[in-house]
């Protein structure tokens, strides 16, 4: 996945407007401590996560050069797997809740290309929305038929609640709502957003891969599974109770490789973040169809990997959350595989949807397969 150069250029220009021309090393030195401060706010200082930083120009530029590309890429990874825009040529209506400077909404617009689209960006930060508007114009060649509307309102009580959308995005904002208000009812809020979807529309929540935030999503997902107020599109292949949550050892999250843009790599050289790996948790929901009982045939052969594919002692081993609602250990012998096939298998990542063939149970409880095919493909986006 490549990050658009137009967006990288936009953020370099924002830095120049703020600080004047700086040689690249000086710019990196200026931005790096700001990125460190934001990173601490997002992770080890979670009590500060709900503090607005979108109205701080320097923080916006730091976010734009380092975190914005990651949010953009995470959003496209989820949408490429889960979202099928409505057929036809009518404009696609997108709502970006907690839009900030626009990374999630722009990710959706860029996937749509030249198709007409209306993006409403909701955020309480006037500064962030102003920058979003500038980016929408500066990078218009990426979304030539899109219209962008700024909505400076609070996410808990959004304006125009009767409007309908084909896609609703909430990227790295749900946790801020929960930490801003201890009485916040995340399930009720999600149900209200679900009611704003057009028929066939998709609601996508993307959150950090931290234990607290990921387990909050697992709890919301189990509420859906138990009460049936939505249909789960991802990450699960089933509507049974979350087996990872029940087991309690690990939490559900994705780890996906990508190619970071140049400036993010330069900034990271002294921060030592795991930048080449995108880590996040997500929940994708749609409204249940009439008469939909959310039931899918139990199938241990279809699974999402919840562990990396690891080669050891003549076999590949991994773990998956399968369509039968259970966690399974899987293995494949390597003796019949060519080097190229082994390299391909080694590149299959945690979070990948897979289809195993010819599964056989082993005495240790694992399942052995003859082959596996990765399935994270969406024909709508190539």
N, C-alpha and C positions, 0 to 999 in steps of 0.2 A: 504494500500500500504506500503510495507516494503522497506527500503533503503538498498542496498547490503552492508553487513559487510566488504567485500573486499575493497570497496571504502572508508569506514570509516577508516579502517586500513591503507590504503595508505596515507591518509592525516595526521594521527597520526605519521606515519613514516616521512613525509615531515617536520613536526614540530620538530621531534627529530634530523633530519639532520641539520636543521637550528639553533636550540638552544641547542642541546644536550638533555640528559635525564632530564626531569622536572617532579616532582610529579604532579599528575593530578590537584590539586588546583592551583599550580604555573603556569601550562600551561594555565588553564582557565583565570587566572589573566593576563597573558601575552597577550592572544588573545582578550580578551573582549574589551579593548579600540580600538584595530584595527578594530574589527567588528563595533563598534560604529561609527568610522570615515567613514568606507565604507558605513554604513547605511545612514549617513547624506549625503554623496555624492550621493547616489541613490535616496534620497527623498527630504529633505529640502534644499539641496545645488545643485539643478539640473544643475546650470551653470557649475559645476565641473564634471558632469556625463561623459562627453566625454574625460576627462583626463585619460590617460592610467595608470592603476594600475597593469597590468599584469606583468610588468617588476620589480615590487617591491616584493622580496621574502617573506617578512613578510605579506604583503597584500594578496599575493596568498594563503598562509597557512590559514590566517583568513577567506578569501573567501571560501576556500575548506572545512573548518570545519563547517561553518555556512550557507553560501549562496548556495554553490554548491549542497548540498542535496535538497534544495528547488527547484532550477532550474531543477534538475534531475526529481523530483517528478512532477512538473508542466508539464514538457514535456511529461512524460509518461501518465499523465491524458488526455492530448489533443490527443496523438497518439492512446491511447486505444479506444478513441471514434471515431476519424476521419480517421485514416490511415488503409488502407488495402494494405499490400505489394503485389507486383506482384506475380502471381501464378507461380509455377514451382520451380526449384532448382538453377536457374541462380543467380549469386551474385546480391544483392541489392545495388544500388549506392546511397549514401547519401552525401549531401553537408551541412556542418554546417558553416553558415556565422556569423562571430563574435564569433567564437567557444570558445575563452578564454581558460580555462583549460579543456574544453570538456564535461561539464555536459549534454548539450542537445544531442550532438551526441552519447555519451555513453548511454543515456537513450534509444535511438532508437536501438543501437546495442544490449543492454541487452534484449529488447523485442524480437529481432530476434533470440536470443539464439545461436544455433549451425549452423544456416543458413549462408552461405558465404555472406560477405558484404564488400563493399569498402566505407570507410569514408574519405572524404576530409575535413580537418579542416582549415578554413580560418580565420586568425587573424593577425593584424599588430604587435602584441606583441610577440617577439621571446621568451621571458621568459615564457609566458603562454603556447605557443606551445611546448616548451621543457618539461614542466611539464605534458602537455597532453600526449606527447609521452611516458613518464615514466609511467603514469597511465595506458595507453593502454597495456603496457607490464606487469606491476605488477598485473593487474586485468584480465588477458587474459582468465581465466577460465569462465568469464562472457560472453565473445564473442570469442570463440575459433577459429572461421573461418573468423575473420574479419581482413582486412588490413587497416591501417591508413596512410594517406598521409598528411603531413604538408604543408600548403600553406601560407607563410608569406606575403600576399598581402593585399591591401586596398579593403574594401568591395565595395566602390563606383566604382572601376575599377578592377574587379576580373580577374585573369588569366584564360586562356582557356575558353572563353565565349561560345564556341561551344559544350563543353561537356554536356551530358544529365544525369539527375538524377531522381531516383524514389521518392526521398524525399529531399526537401530543407528546412532547419531549419534556422530561424533567431530569436534567443532568447535574448531578452533584448538588442538588438543592433540597431534596427531601430531608437529608440529615441535618441541614441547617435549620429547616423549619422545626424539626423535632427538638433540636438543642436550643432553639430560640424560645420555645414555649413548651414547658413541661406537660401542659394539658393538651397538647396537640394530638388529635386523633388521626393517625396516618391512614388507617383503613377507611374511615369515613371520607377523608380528603380524596383518596384515590377513587372511591366510588363516585364522588362528585365529578371528578375529571373524566371518568369512564362514561358518564352520562353525556358528556360534551362531544363524544366521538360520533362521526357520521357512520352509517351502516358499513361494516367492514373495516372501520378505522382501527388504529393501533395506538396504544398508550405504552410508552417506553420510559422506565425509570432506570437511570444509571447511577451507581453509587461507588464510593471508594471500596477497596478490597479489605478494609479493616474489619476485624472481628465484630465490633459493635454494629457497624453500618450494614455489613453483610448479613448478620443474624437478624437485624431488623427486617430486612427484605425477606429472609426465610420465614419469619413469623407472618408477614403480610401474605406471602405466597401460600402458607398453610391455611390462613383465613379464607383465601379464595378457594382452595381445594375443598375445605370443609363446608363452606356455605354456598358455593357455586355462583357468586355474584359476578364472576368474570371467567373467561376461558384463558388458560395459561398458554402463551405462545412460546415463551422461552424464559429461562434456560431449560426448563423441564420438558420431558417427553411424556409426562403423565400427570395425573391429578391426585395421586396418593399423597399421604403425609411425606414431607421432605425427609429422606433417609439420613442425610448428613446432619440435619438438625436433631433427629432422634438419636443418632449415634453420639453426637456431642463432642467429637474429637477435633474435627476441622469444620470450616465454613465454606460455603459455595462461592467461588469466584473464578474469574477467567485470568489466564496469563497468555498473552498473544505477542508474538514478535512483530516488529515494524521497523521502518527506516526513519529515524528521527531527522528533522531538518538540521541544517548546518549550525545555526546559532544555538539551538538547544544543546547540541553535542558540545560546542565550545563552552557554554556556560556550565555544563555538567562535569567538565574535566577535573574540577576541584571539589565538586559536590558529591561525586561518586554514587549518584542515584542509579538504580537499575533501569536506566532510560530505554534500552533496546526492548524491554519487555513491558507491555501495557497490562497493568493489573486493575481489575475492576469487578464489580458485581452488578447484575442487572435483573430486571423483571419486565417482561413484555406481556401485555394483556390486551384482550379485545372483549367486546361484549358477547355474552353467550347467545348463540342463535336460538330461535324458538324451538323448543323441544330438545335442545342440546343437553345431554347428560354428562358432558365432559369425559366420557369414557373412551378409552383407546385400547385396542387389543394388547394384552400383556405380552411383552417381547423383550427378552434379555439380549437379543442380537442388535437392537438399536440403542445407542447410549451416547451420552455426553461424557467425555473424559473429565475426571476430577483429579487426575494425577498425570504427570508427564509420561510419555512413552519412553521407557528406559530399556536399554539392551544389557543383558547380564546372563552369563553362562549359557550361551547358545539359544537365547530366547528373548523376545521383547515382552515386558510386563507393564501393566498399567491398571487403572481402576476407572470404572465408569458408573454413572447413575443412569439406569436403563429404563426403557419404556414399560417395564413391569413394576416400576416403583421401588426397585431395590438397588443397592450398591453391589457391584460384582468386581472381583479381580479377574483380569483377562490376561492371557498369554498367547504368544505365537512363536513357534520354533523357527529358527533362522537357517537351518541347514539346507533348505531347499530354495533359499532366496539369493538372488544375485546381489552384488555390492550396491548397484543402483537402487534396487528395491529396498535394501536395508537403509540406505541413506534417506529414501523417501519416507519410510516409516519413522525414522528418528526425528524427522521434521514435524510430525504430527504433534500438535500442541495440546496442553491442558485447555479444556473448553471446546475442543473440536467435537462436532457430531460425527459419529462413525456408524457403519453398518458392518457387523462381523458376519462371517459365513462359516457354516458347518461347525457350530459350537458343540463341544463335548465336555461334560462335567468331569472334573478330576477329583481325586480322593481328598485333596486339601481344600476343597470348596471352590477352587478357581474354575474358570471356563477356558478351554483351549480352542482357538479358532484356526482355520486354515488361511484365511486372508481377511483384510479389512479395507474399507473404502471410506475416505473422508467425505462428508456430505454438506459442509458449510457453503452451499452454493445458492445463489438467488438469480435466476435467469433475467429478472427485471433490470439488473445492473451489470450483467456480463460476468 
